[in-house]
């Protein structure tokens, strides 16, 4: 991949996700798995369609490249303490889609989140 800044990559990825072009981003992540490091920042995007696109991205990657999805975990960890409940919820959703032991352990720390929607997301994934 040419030498792009993370800011440039975030702009391209988020704009594509907003337009519903998740398949293009899936292809990018398959070619360059280190892009998982940007997942946390993508979930901070104010645009709902971008955040929904990240979920679509991880649903697809969980099928075609499940062994690589855990690369996003370090970028998700700080989101679990974000002051905005929707950010915490989005992070929990992606952790649930990742589904590794480490991701499930992180979800367990969110069982008593103050926001009922975050708690519901966690309960859905932990069963």
Order of alpha helices (4+ residues) and beta strands (2+ residues): alpha-alpha-alpha-alpha-alpha-alpha-alpha-alpha-alpha
